[in-house]
Each structure stands twice: as C-alpha cells, then as structure tokens.
C-alpha cells in the first residue's frame, strides 16, 4: 500500500508540469500567424480598396488614404474598434470585422493596437508595445493568412494580416477569431467574419 502511494505521488509530480504545459495560458487559442516572405505594400496606383499603402503614420488602406487635390474611385474600407482588458490594462483594437471577397483573391486586414494600463503604458517614453502576437482560430479550408508587416510607433503597433483566398476555398460565410497577445499579456479574442462569394 505504501509503495502504491509513493508511486502515485511520484507520477503526479512528474505529470503535473506536463499537464500545465498542455493547457497553455488563457487566451492563447488558434494557430500563430507566420510572417510573409514575399509580401510588400503597394508601390504604384492601388487597384483594390484594401491594398496597403505606407504613410508617415504607418500602414493604411488605399481606400481610406487621401491626398490634397487627389480623388480616387476606391471604396473606403470599413473598420471597427473593440476594447479589450486584462489585469488592469486596456487595449483599443481597430480591425476589419467583415472581409468580403471573391476567389481567388488576396485581402488585407490592418490590426492596430493602442494600450494603456498599469503594466503596459504606451504613453510613457521607453515603454512601447514591444511585441504583438496574433493567433487565428477557425479559418476555413483554402484560406491561408500571413503577417505582411508589423510597424511600431511610440503609441501603437499595427500588423498587416494578408488573407490568401485560393480558388479551392468554398463559397460561404465563416466566423473566425483573432487572439491578441501584447507585450506577453493575453488580451483575449476579437470575432470576425469572412464572406467568400
């Protein structure tokens, strides 16, 4: 009996760390977004509203970028804001809640994050967003997502997600989640929709 109890205690001590590692941290869902190897912002005239143009303030959608005395026929890209909080920190996130596309096509989504709080205060010099980790969950088959670029400024960080919708993707409306980890803190997820025509 005593040997059995000792054996159970030893096995518990050996297996407990493995069980913790398998569970992961709260908010870490889905698959990490890999970095794109062959993506670049638009360098000439934009063809699509969600083509990415680099501006002094960071990446911007072509349809939402205007210059003095210049008009373009591109439709503005609709972006929304969400507020996420974790451990006294508040993150304001702007993103595309709905992406509509035909197939095959490449669509872009700019995830812009601004954070204030007790542990992360990007309003203080020397304490910017040092790391923005993005995981995706529930993407449909035939859709691959990479991170085209990540740009940090003193007050915010922007990540360009590149959605490569293949000809094999099935027509339909799909819900997926984006999980955000900012400076090592899990902020949870934002829900999005992908409509493929």
N, C-alpha and C positions, 0 to 999 in steps of 0.2 A: 504494500500500500504506500509506504513511504517513498519507494523508488518511483512509483507511478506519479505521485505528487511532484517530486523533484523533476521528473521528465516533463511534465506538463508546464511547470514554471519555466524551465529552460527553453522549451519550444515557444512559449508565449513571449519570452524576452527576445528570441530570435526572429519571430514572425511579426511582432508588433510594428517595428520600423518599416518592414516591407508593406504592411497594410496601410500605414500612413502615406508612404510614397505612392501607392497605387491610387489613393483617394485624391491627391492633389490639393491645391488651395482652392478656396471658394472663388467662383467667378471665372476660373480657368476652364473654359469649355471650347470644344471645337479643335480646329487644326490651325497651327501658326501659319501666317501668310508669308510665303517665301519672297525674296527680293527678285524683281525682274532683272533679266540680264540684257535685254535688247529693247528697252522702252526709252523713249525720250519725249519731252514736251514738243508741241508744235513749233516749228521754226518759221513757217510761211503762213499763208492765209489758212484759217481754220475752215474745215468742212462740216464739222458737227458741233452742236451746242456744248457738248461735254468734252471737247478737245481741251487739253490743258495748255495754258499759256503761263509763262513765268512773268510775274510782275514784281516790282520792288517789295511788295507786301507778302510775296510767296506765290504758290500756285493758284490759278484761278481758272474757272470755266470760260471758254471763248464766248459763250452766250451771255455771260454775266460781266464781261470786261468791255469797258467803253473808253474811247479816247475823244478828246475835243475835236469837233467837226468831222467825226468819222461815224458813220452808221453802218450797221450790218444786218442781214436778214435772219440771223440766228435767233432762235427762241431762247429766252433765259432758262437756266436750269433751276428747278425748284429745290431749295434746300430748307431743312428744318433744324430746330435746335432742341436738344434734350439736356436735362440737368441730372447728373449722377453724383451720388455722395458716398463716401466711405471713410470711416474713422475721423470725422470732422473735416474732411477735405471735400470740396465741391468742384466738380468738373463740368464745364459747359462745352457741349459737343455739337458741332454743326456737321450735317451729312445729308445725303440723299436718302430719304425714307423709301422712295419708289424709283426703280430704274425700269424703264420700258425700252424694249429693243426687239428688232427683228434678228434673224440669224442667217448666216454667221455675222458677227459684229464684235467690235471692241468698245466697251463703255467704261467710263471713268467715274470714280467717286472720291471726292476730297473729304477726308475726315479731319476736321480742325478742332483742336482741343485747347481750352484755356482753363487753368486750375488755380484755385485759391483755397487755403486751409491751414490748419495748424502744423501739418507735417510737410506739405508742399505749398510753398507760397511763391508763385512765379512773379509776383510784383516786387520781390526783393532782389536786388542785384546779386549775382552769383548763385542763384537758386532756380535755374530754369528747368523745363521739362527735359530731363536727360535721356529718357527712354520711353517710347510709346510702343507697346507691344499689342499686336492685333491678332486675334484668333477668329476664325469663321466657323459657323455651325449650320448644318442643314442645307448646304448648297446643292442644287440639282446636278445630276449627271450631265456631262457635256459642257460644264462651266468651270473654267479654271481662273483663279484670282491670284495676282501677284502684287507686290508693292512696287510701284514705279519709282517713287522717291519719297523721302521724308525730309522736311525742312523745318528747322527750329529757329524761332525768333526769341527775343527776351521774354515775351509774354505768352506765346502759344507755340504749338507744334502742329504741322499739317502733314498728313500722309495721303498719297495718291494711290488708291486701290484700282487696279486695272482688271476689268472683267473681260475675259476672252470667251465669248459665247460661240461654240462650234456649231457647225451645220447639223451635228448629231443631237444637239440639245432638243428636248421635247417641248413643243408649244404648251404654255400653261402659265399659271401664276404660282410663284413659290415664295414662301416665307423663310427667311434666314436670320441669323443673329450675328452681331459683331460684338465680341468680348474685348474690353479695353483694360490694359494694364499700364499704369502711368507711374514712372519712377518706382517700379516694383510693387505698387499698390493695385490690387484688383478692384476695379470700379463697376464690375458687372457688365451687362449687355444692353445693346440697343437693337430693337427689332426692325427689320427692313423687308421690302418686297421686291422681287424680280419678276417682271412680266415679259414673257417671250412670245412674240407673235409669229 
